[in-house]
Amino acid sequence: MDMTETQRFCGRIFNAEELGLIAEVVRDCGGISRLELAHTVCELLDWRRPGGGLKARECRDFLELLESRGILKLPGKKCIGAIAPRRIREPAANGENPHVPLVGDLSMFAPVSLELVENPRQRELFKELLGRHHYLGYAMPYGARLQYLAYVERPRREVVGCVQYSSPAWRMKARDRWIGWDDETRGLRLQHVVNNSRFLVVADIRNLASTILARSLKRLSRDWRKHYGVEPFLVETLVDAKRFHGGCYRAANFLVLGETAGRGRMDRECKRHGESVKTVMAYPLVKNAASRLSEGR
């Protein structure tokens, strides 16, 4: 990446002057944390959410991306977290077994409840579940995110899965065609789309997956508005066509919009076309979601 080039991150375009200012701030503001740097950069560039809050989380992710490409050098992290997907083999540190071998009909274990991940214990359990049992492992998503742990209450309270919602893909042909987006309109309204970037169920309970999805979708709008000041209109997700049919998404009334080219986000030179085709699915959270996203009404 060249400092003379413009760069797009989480829906914002940074020009060469802004990138130079970011590098100058990082160089001159020694002794402060990465989060404090992110707040400083957000204030200088007026990078804010629609509700007025600073996009400090997204900014910190952007700073770390610039560092990974050799553009700047950030202060060391106080707590090292996982950046790339990782597989965890050790037992959970808090003593909870993240895999629950429950088998049967949902009525045997109901009700199903969701917890929003907010404290260190919940975060470690969430990472443990994905690291052990999800084929992609755990990776810290860029930008905004909400994570949920799913529990059944009988015969005792047990964790049976987890769901993650995060910032959407900048460009997705099938989605953009369904909405009717051009580049300019997408830039204006992309913040109203949320990506279901991880979903995991670790119990063989009939109808559990679609129930967890439905419960999380029911509260997603409220929780997203509370944390980010934006109302989501649409949830998108990608299903690996070689591994899954997406039956739980279909049962939860997701729409099939098409397929990806199979390149992945980072294959800008189109060298991996068709290698990892994903089914693009979406769930409208509001009436007339496509027209609200394309026409703003």
Contacts in CASP RR format, 6 or more apart in sequence:
PFRMAT RR
TARGET T0000
AUTHOR 0000-0000-0000
METHOD contacts of the structure
MODEL  1
MDMTETQRFCGRIFNAEELGLIAEVVRDCGGISRLELAHTVCELLDWRRP
GGGLKARECRDFLELLESRGILKLPGKKCIGAIAPRRIREPAANGENPHV
PLVGDLSMFAPVSLELVENPRQRELFKELLGRHHYLGYAMPYGARLQYLA
YVERPRREVVGCVQYSSPAWRMKARDRWIGWDDETRGLRLQHVVNNSRFL
VVADIRNLASTILARSLKRLSRDWRKHYGVEPFLVETLVDAKRFHGGCYR
AANFLVLGETAGRGRMDRECKRHGESVKTVMAYPLVKNAASRLSEGR
1 7 0 8 1.000
1 66 0 8 1.000
1 69 0 8 1.000
1 71 0 8 1.000
3 16 0 8 1.000
3 19 0 8 1.000
3 20 0 8 1.000
3 23 0 8 1.000
3 71 0 8 1.000
4 16 0 8 1.000
5 16 0 8 1.000
6 13 0 8 1.000
6 14 0 8 1.000
6 15 0 8 1.000
6 16 0 8 1.000
7 13 0 8 1.000
7 14 0 8 1.000
7 19 0 8 1.000
8 14 0 8 1.000
8 170 0 8 1.000
9 58 0 8 1.000
9 61 0 8 1.000
9 62 0 8 1.000
9 65 0 8 1.000
9 142 0 8 1.000
10 55 0 8 1.000
10 58 0 8 1.000
10 61 0 8 1.000
10 62 0 8 1.000
10 142 0 8 1.000
10 143 0 8 1.000
10 167 0 8 1.000
11 170 0 8 1.000
11 187 0 8 1.000
11 190 0 8 1.000
11 191 0 8 1.000
12 47 0 8 1.000
14 22 0 8 1.000
14 45 0 8 1.000
18 45 0 8 1.000
19 66 0 8 1.000
19 71 0 8 1.000
21 44 0 8 1.000
21 45 0 8 1.000
22 41 0 8 1.000
22 45 0 8 1.000
22 63 0 8 1.000
22 66 0 8 1.000
22 72 0 8 1.000
23 66 0 8 1.000
23 71 0 8 1.000
23 72 0 8 1.000
25 37 0 8 1.000
25 40 0 8 1.000
25 41 0 8 1.000
25 44 0 8 1.000
26 37 0 8 1.000
26 63 0 8 1.000
26 72 0 8 1.000
26 73 0 8 1.000
26 74 0 8 1.000
27 72 0 8 1.000
29 36 0 8 1.000
29 37 0 8 1.000
29 40 0 8 1.000
30 75 0 8 1.000
31 75 0 8 1.000
32 40 0 8 1.000
32 75 0 8 1.000
33 75 0 8 1.000
33 78 0 8 1.000
34 60 0 8 1.000
34 63 0 8 1.000
34 64 0 8 1.000
34 74 0 8 1.000
34 75 0 8 1.000
34 76 0 8 1.000
34 77 0 8 1.000
35 56 0 8 1.000
35 60 0 8 1.000
37 60 0 8 1.000
37 63 0 8 1.000
37 74 0 8 1.000
37 75 0 8 1.000
38 54 0 8 1.000
38 56 0 8 1.000
38 57 0 8 1.000
38 59 0 8 1.000
38 60 0 8 1.000
38 63 0 8 1.000
39 54 0 8 1.000
39 56 0 8 1.000
39 59 0 8 1.000
41 47 0 8 1.000
41 59 0 8 1.000
41 63 0 8 1.000
42 48 0 8 1.000
42 54 0 8 1.000
42 55 0 8 1.000
42 56 0 8 1.000
42 59 0 8 1.000
43 54 0 8 1.000
47 54 0 8 1.000
47 55 0 8 1.000
47 58 0 8 1.000
47 59 0 8 1.000
48 54 0 8 1.000
48 55 0 8 1.000
49 55 0 8 1.000
49 228 0 8 1.000
49 229 0 8 1.000
49 230 0 8 1.000
50 191 0 8 1.000
50 229 0 8 1.000
50 230 0 8 1.000
51 229 0 8 1.000
51 230 0 8 1.000
55 143 0 8 1.000
57 143 0 8 1.000
57 144 0 8 1.000
58 142 0 8 1.000
58 143 0 8 1.000
58 144 0 8 1.000
58 167 0 8 1.000
61 142 0 8 1.000
61 143 0 8 1.000
63 72 0 8 1.000
63 74 0 8 1.000
64 74 0 8 1.000
64 83 0 8 1.000
65 142 0 8 1.000
66 72 0 8 1.000
67 73 0 8 1.000
67 74 0 8 1.000
81 140 0 8 1.000
82 127 0 8 1.000
82 138 0 8 1.000
82 139 0 8 1.000
82 140 0 8 1.000
83 139 0 8 1.000
83 140 0 8 1.000
84 139 0 8 1.000
85 131 0 8 1.000
85 136 0 8 1.000
85 137 0 8 1.000
85 138 0 8 1.000
85 139 0 8 1.000
86 131 0 8 1.000
86 137 0 8 1.000
86 138 0 8 1.000
86 139 0 8 1.000
87 131 0 8 1.000
87 132 0 8 1.000
87 137 0 8 1.000
88 127 0 8 1.000
88 128 0 8 1.000
88 131 0 8 1.000
88 132 0 8 1.000
88 138 0 8 1.000
89 132 0 8 1.000
91 97 0 8 1.000
92 98 0 8 1.000
92 124 0 8 1.000
92 125 0 8 1.000
92 128 0 8 1.000
93 124 0 8 1.000
94 121 0 8 1.000
94 124 0 8 1.000
94 125 0 8 1.000
96 125 0 8 1.000
96 159 0 8 1.000
98 125 0 8 1.000
98 128 0 8 1.000
98 129 0 8 1.000
98 132 0 8 1.000
98 133 0 8 1.000
98 159 0 8 1.000
98 202 0 8 1.000
99 132 0 8 1.000
99 133 0 8 1.000
99 202 0 8 1.000
100 158 0 8 1.000
100 159 0 8 1.000
100 160 0 8 1.000
100 202 0 8 1.000
100 203 0 8 1.000
101 203 0 8 1.000
101 204 0 8 1.000
102 109 0 8 1.000
102 152 0 8 1.000
102 158 0 8 1.000
102 160 0 8 1.000
102 203 0 8 1.000
102 204 0 8 1.000
102 205 0 8 1.000
103 203 0 8 1.000
103 204 0 8 1.000
103 205 0 8 1.000
104 204 0 8 1.000
104 205 0 8 1.000
104 206 0 8 1.000
105 205 0 8 1.000
105 206 0 8 1.000
105 207 0 8 1.000
106 112 0 8 1.000
106 205 0 8 1.000
106 206 0 8 1.000
106 207 0 8 1.000
106 208 0 8 1.000
106 211 0 8 1.000
108 154 0 8 1.000
108 205 0 8 1.000
109 152 0 8 1.000
109 153 0 8 1.000
109 154 0 8 1.000
109 155 0 8 1.000
109 158 0 8 1.000
109 160 0 8 1.000
109 203 0 8 1.000
109 205 0 8 1.000
109 208 0 8 1.000
110 152 0 8 1.000
110 153 0 8 1.000
110 154 0 8 1.000
111 152 0 8 1.000
111 153 0 8 1.000
112 150 0 8 1.000
112 151 0 8 1.000
112 152 0 8 1.000
112 153 0 8 1.000
112 160 0 8 1.000
112 208 0 8 1.000
112 211 0 8 1.000
112 212 0 8 1.000
112 215 0 8 1.000
113 150 0 8 1.000
113 151 0 8 1.000
113 153 0 8 1.000
113 215 0 8 1.000
114 148 0 8 1.000
114 149 0 8 1.000
114 150 0 8 1.000
114 151 0 8 1.000
114 163 0 8 1.000
114 212 0 8 1.000
114 215 0 8 1.000
114 216 0 8 1.000
114 219 0 8 1.000
115 122 0 8 1.000
115 148 0 8 1.000
115 149 0 8 1.000
115 151 0 8 1.000
116 146 0 8 1.000
116 147 0 8 1.000
116 148 0 8 1.000
116 223 0 8 1.000
117 123 0 8 1.000
117 126 0 8 1.000
117 146 0 8 1.000
117 147 0 8 1.000
117 148 0 8 1.000
117 149 0 8 1.000
122 147 0 8 1.000
122 149 0 8 1.000
123 147 0 8 1.000
125 149 0 8 1.000
125 159 0 8 1.000
126 138 0 8 1.000
126 147 0 8 1.000
126 149 0 8 1.000
126 162 0 8 1.000
126 164 0 8 1.000
127 138 0 8 1.000
129 149 0 8 1.000
129 159 0 8 1.000
129 161 0 8 1.000
129 162 0 8 1.000
129 200 0 8 1.000
129 202 0 8 1.000
130 136 0 8 1.000
130 137 0 8 1.000
130 138 0 8 1.000
130 162 0 8 1.000
130 198 0 8 1.000
130 200 0 8 1.000
131 137 0 8 1.000
131 138 0 8 1.000
133 200 0 8 1.000
133 202 0 8 1.000
134 198 0 8 1.000
134 200 0 8 1.000
135 240 0 8 1.000
135 243 0 8 1.000
136 198 0 8 1.000
141 164 0 8 1.000
141 166 0 8 1.000
141 167 0 8 1.000
141 197 0 8 1.000
142 166 0 8 1.000
142 167 0 8 1.000
143 166 0 8 1.000
143 167 0 8 1.000
144 166 0 8 1.000
144 167 0 8 1.000
144 224 0 8 1.000
144 227 0 8 1.000
144 228 0 8 1.000
145 164 0 8 1.000
145 165 0 8 1.000
145 166 0 8 1.000
145 167 0 8 1.000
145 197 0 8 1.000
146 164 0 8 1.000
146 165 0 8 1.000
146 166 0 8 1.000
146 220 0 8 1.000
146 223 0 8 1.000
146 224 0 8 1.000
146 227 0 8 1.000
147 162 0 8 1.000
147 163 0 8 1.000
147 164 0 8 1.000
147 165 0 8 1.000
148 162 0 8 1.000
148 163 0 8 1.000
148 164 0 8 1.000
148 216 0 8 1.000
149 159 0 8 1.000
149 161 0 8 1.000
149 162 0 8 1.000
150 159 0 8 1.000
150 160 0 8 1.000
150 161 0 8 1.000
150 162 0 8 1.000
150 163 0 8 1.000
150 201 0 8 1.000
150 212 0 8 1.000
150 215 0 8 1.000
150 216 0 8 1.000
151 157 0 8 1.000
151 158 0 8 1.000
151 159 0 8 1.000
151 160 0 8 1.000
152 158 0 8 1.000
152 160 0 8 1.000
152 203 0 8 1.000
152 205 0 8 1.000
152 208 0 8 1.000
158 203 0 8 1.000
159 202 0 8 1.000
160 201 0 8 1.000
160 202 0 8 1.000
160 203 0 8 1.000
160 205 0 8 1.000
160 208 0 8 1.000
160 212 0 8 1.000
161 200 0 8 1.000
161 201 0 8 1.000
161 202 0 8 1.000
161 203 0 8 1.000
161 212 0 8 1.000
162 198 0 8 1.000
162 199 0 8 1.000
162 200 0 8 1.000
163 196 0 8 1.000
163 198 0 8 1.000
163 199 0 8 1.000
163 200 0 8 1.000
163 212 0 8 1.000
163 213 0 8 1.000
163 216 0 8 1.000
164 196 0 8 1.000
164 197 0 8 1.000
164 198 0 8 1.000
164 199 0 8 1.000
165 194 0 8 1.000
165 195 0 8 1.000
165 196 0 8 1.000
165 197 0 8 1.000
165 216 0 8 1.000
165 220 0 8 1.000
165 224 0 8 1.000
165 235 0 8 1.000
166 194 0 8 1.000
166 195 0 8 1.000
166 197 0 8 1.000
167 194 0 8 1.000
167 195 0 8 1.000
168 190 0 8 1.000
168 193 0 8 1.000
168 194 0 8 1.000
168 195 0 8 1.000
168 236 0 8 1.000
169 175 0 8 1.000
169 195 0 8 1.000
169 236 0 8 1.000
169 265 0 8 1.000
170 186 0 8 1.000
170 190 0 8 1.000
171 186 0 8 1.000
172 236 0 8 1.000
172 260 0 8 1.000
172 280 0 8 1.000
173 260 0 8 1.000
173 261 0 8 1.000
174 257 0 8 1.000
174 258 0 8 1.000
174 259 0 8 1.000
174 260 0 8 1.000
174 280 0 8 1.000
175 193 0 8 1.000
175 236 0 8 1.000
175 257 0 8 1.000
175 280 0 8 1.000
175 282 0 8 1.000
176 186 0 8 1.000
177 257 0 8 1.000
178 255 0 8 1.000
178 257 0 8 1.000
178 282 0 8 1.000
178 290 0 8 1.000
179 186 0 8 1.000
179 234 0 8 1.000
179 290 0 8 1.000
179 293 0 8 1.000
179 294 0 8 1.000
180 290 0 8 1.000
180 294 0 8 1.000
181 189 0 8 1.000
181 293 0 8 1.000
181 294 0 8 1.000
185 294 0 8 1.000
189 293 0 8 1.000
189 294 0 8 1.000
189 296 0 8 1.000
191 230 0 8 1.000
192 230 0 8 1.000
192 231 0 8 1.000
192 232 0 8 1.000
192 233 0 8 1.000
192 234 0 8 1.000
192 292 0 8 1.000
192 293 0 8 1.000
193 232 0 8 1.000
193 233 0 8 1.000
193 234 0 8 1.000
193 235 0 8 1.000
193 236 0 8 1.000
193 293 0 8 1.000
194 220 0 8 1.000
194 224 0 8 1.000
194 232 0 8 1.000
194 234 0 8 1.000
194 235 0 8 1.000
194 236 0 8 1.000
195 235 0 8 1.000
195 236 0 8 1.000
195 237 0 8 1.000
196 235 0 8 1.000
196 236 0 8 1.000
196 237 0 8 1.000
197 237 0 8 1.000
199 209 0 8 1.000
199 212 0 8 1.000
199 213 0 8 1.000
199 237 0 8 1.000
199 248 0 8 1.000
201 208 0 8 1.000
201 209 0 8 1.000
201 212 0 8 1.000
201 248 0 8 1.000
207 251 0 8 1.000
209 248 0 8 1.000
209 251 0 8 1.000
210 247 0 8 1.000
210 248 0 8 1.000
210 251 0 8 1.000
210 252 0 8 1.000
213 248 0 8 1.000
213 249 0 8 1.000
213 252 0 8 1.000
214 252 0 8 1.000
217 235 0 8 1.000
217 252 0 8 1.000
217 283 0 8 1.000
217 285 0 8 1.000
220 232 0 8 1.000
220 235 0 8 1.000
220 285 0 8 1.000
221 231 0 8 1.000
221 232 0 8 1.000
221 285 0 8 1.000
224 230 0 8 1.000
224 231 0 8 1.000
224 232 0 8 1.000
225 231 0 8 1.000
231 286 0 8 1.000
232 285 0 8 1.000
233 284 0 8 1.000
233 285 0 8 1.000
233 286 0 8 1.000
233 289 0 8 1.000
233 292 0 8 1.000
233 293 0 8 1.000
234 282 0 8 1.000
234 283 0 8 1.000
234 284 0 8 1.000
234 285 0 8 1.000
234 289 0 8 1.000
234 290 0 8 1.000
234 293 0 8 1.000
235 254 0 8 1.000
235 282 0 8 1.000
235 283 0 8 1.000
235 285 0 8 1.000
236 280 0 8 1.000
236 281 0 8 1.000
236 282 0 8 1.000
237 249 0 8 1.000
237 254 0 8 1.000
237 280 0 8 1.000
237 281 0 8 1.000
237 282 0 8 1.000
238 260 0 8 1.000
238 278 0 8 1.000
238 279 0 8 1.000
238 280 0 8 1.000
238 281 0 8 1.000
239 245 0 8 1.000
239 246 0 8 1.000
239 249 0 8 1.000
239 278 0 8 1.000
239 279 0 8 1.000
239 281 0 8 1.000
240 276 0 8 1.000
240 278 0 8 1.000
240 279 0 8 1.000
241 259 0 8 1.000
241 277 0 8 1.000
241 278 0 8 1.000
241 279 0 8 1.000
242 276 0 8 1.000
242 277 0 8 1.000
246 279 0 8 1.000
246 281 0 8 1.000
249 281 0 8 1.000
249 283 0 8 1.000
250 256 0 8 1.000
252 283 0 8 1.000
253 283 0 8 1.000
254 281 0 8 1.000
254 282 0 8 1.000
254 283 0 8 1.000
255 281 0 8 1.000
255 282 0 8 1.000
255 283 0 8 1.000
255 284 0 8 1.000
256 279 0 8 1.000
256 280 0 8 1.000
256 281 0 8 1.000
257 280 0 8 1.000
257 281 0 8 1.000
257 282 0 8 1.000
258 279 0 8 1.000
258 280 0 8 1.000
259 277 0 8 1.000
259 278 0 8 1.000
259 279 0 8 1.000
259 280 0 8 1.000
260 276 0 8 1.000
260 277 0 8 1.000
260 278 0 8 1.000
260 280 0 8 1.000
261 273 0 8 1.000
261 274 0 8 1.000
261 277 0 8 1.000
262 272 0 8 1.000
262 273 0 8 1.000
262 274 0 8 1.000
262 275 0 8 1.000
262 276 0 8 1.000
262 277 0 8 1.000
262 278 0 8 1.000
263 270 0 8 1.000
263 271 0 8 1.000
263 272 0 8 1.000
263 273 0 8 1.000
263 274 0 8 1.000
263 275 0 8 1.000
263 276 0 8 1.000
264 272 0 8 1.000
264 276 0 8 1.000
267 273 0 8 1.000
284 290 0 8 1.000
286 292 0 8 1.000
291 297 0 8 1.000
END
